[in-house]
């Protein structure tokens, strides 16, 4: 995922994190807080989950945030 912030300096820096991710999925997916890159770290079980939905939060240094769903 990618987010941009029009502020200047340190307030323009964006950090990424999962927002309210179920504990089971926390070990299945890894999110790089700097780049927003999502990595699959465990096998996906489509018999258990027909699809996966993650909510990613982007937060700037000023404390403002936004959320996006990833399917």
Secondary structure as UniProt FT lines:
FT   HELIX           9..12
FT   STRAND          14..18
FT   HELIX           23..26
FT   TURN            27..28
FT   STRAND          29..31
FT   TURN            33..35
FT   STRAND          38..40
FT   TURN            46..48
FT   STRAND          54..60
FT   TURN            61..62
FT   STRAND          65..70
//
